[in-house]
């Protein structure tokens, strides 16, 4: 299901225009993102799921070494 499909279904089920359903969709996502702004926060929607921020290591050690080597090469004349 795409964003457009979801908005169309919301509009049909609620008996509102697609524009109003689109605004409701955007408002929902803004609220979800706002609830996840702080570290360790989570948003729980009963019957649907729990969303939480997950922090992962950006790069593995081997990749980090390769990036460091590339940066050193760039600095060399």
C-alpha positions as CSV (number, residue, x, y, z in Angstrom):
1,X,0.0,0.0,0.0
2,X,1.4,3.4,-1.0
3,X,0.9,6.7,0.8
4,X,-1.7,7.7,-1.9
5,X,-3.6,4.5,-1.3
6,X,-3.6,5.0,2.4
7,X,-4.8,8.6,2.1
8,X,-7.6,7.5,-0.3
9,X,-8.7,4.7,2.1
10,X,-8.7,7.2,5.0
11,X,-10.8,9.6,3.1
12,X,-13.3,7.0,2.0
13,X,-13.6,5.4,5.5
14,X,-14.0,8.7,7.3
15,X,-16.2,10.4,4.6
16,X,-13.8,13.3,4.2
17,X,-11.9,14.7,1.3
18,X,-8.5,13.4,0.2
19,X,-7.0,16.8,1.1
20,X,-8.3,16.6,4.7
21,X,-7.1,12.9,4.9
22,X,-3.7,14.0,3.6
23,X,-3.5,16.6,6.3
24,X,-4.5,14.1,8.9
25,X,-1.9,11.7,7.6
26,X,0.8,14.4,7.8
27,X,-0.3,15.4,11.3
28,X,-0.1,11.8,12.4
29,X,3.5,11.4,11.1
30,X,4.5,14.7,12.6
31,X,3.2,13.6,16.0
32,X,5.0,10.2,15.7
33,X,8.3,11.9,14.8
34,X,7.8,14.5,17.6
35,X,7.3,11.7,20.1
36,X,10.6,10.1,19.0
37,X,12.8,13.2,19.2
38,X,14.5,12.4,22.6
39,X,16.8,9.6,23.1
40,X,15.2,6.5,24.6
41,X,11.6,7.7,23.9
42,X,9.0,5.4,22.4
43,X,5.5,5.7,21.0
44,X,3.0,2.9,21.6
45,X,-0.1,2.5,19.5
46,X,-2.2,-0.2,21.2
47,X,-3.2,-2.9,18.7
48,X,-0.7,-1.7,16.1
49,X,2.9,-1.5,17.4
50,X,5.6,0.3,19.3
51,X,8.0,2.7,17.7
52,X,11.3,3.6,19.3
53,X,14.6,5.2,18.3
54,X,17.4,2.8,17.8
55,X,21.0,4.0,17.8
56,X,23.4,1.8,15.8
57,X,27.1,2.0,15.2
58,X,27.6,3.9,11.9
59,X,30.5,1.9,10.5
60,X,32.3,-1.3,11.2
61,X,36.0,-1.1,12.2
62,X,37.2,-2.4,8.9
63,X,35.3,0.2,6.9
64,X,36.4,2.9,9.4
65,X,40.1,2.1,8.6
66,X,39.4,2.3,4.9
67,X,37.8,5.6,5.2
68,X,40.7,6.9,7.3
69,X,43.1,5.8,4.7
70,X,41.1,7.5,2.0
71,X,41.1,10.7,4.0
72,X,44.9,10.5,4.5
73,X,45.3,10.1,0.7
74,X,43.2,13.1,0.0
75,X,45.4,15.2,2.3
76,X,48.6,14.1,0.7
77,X,50.0,16.3,-2.0
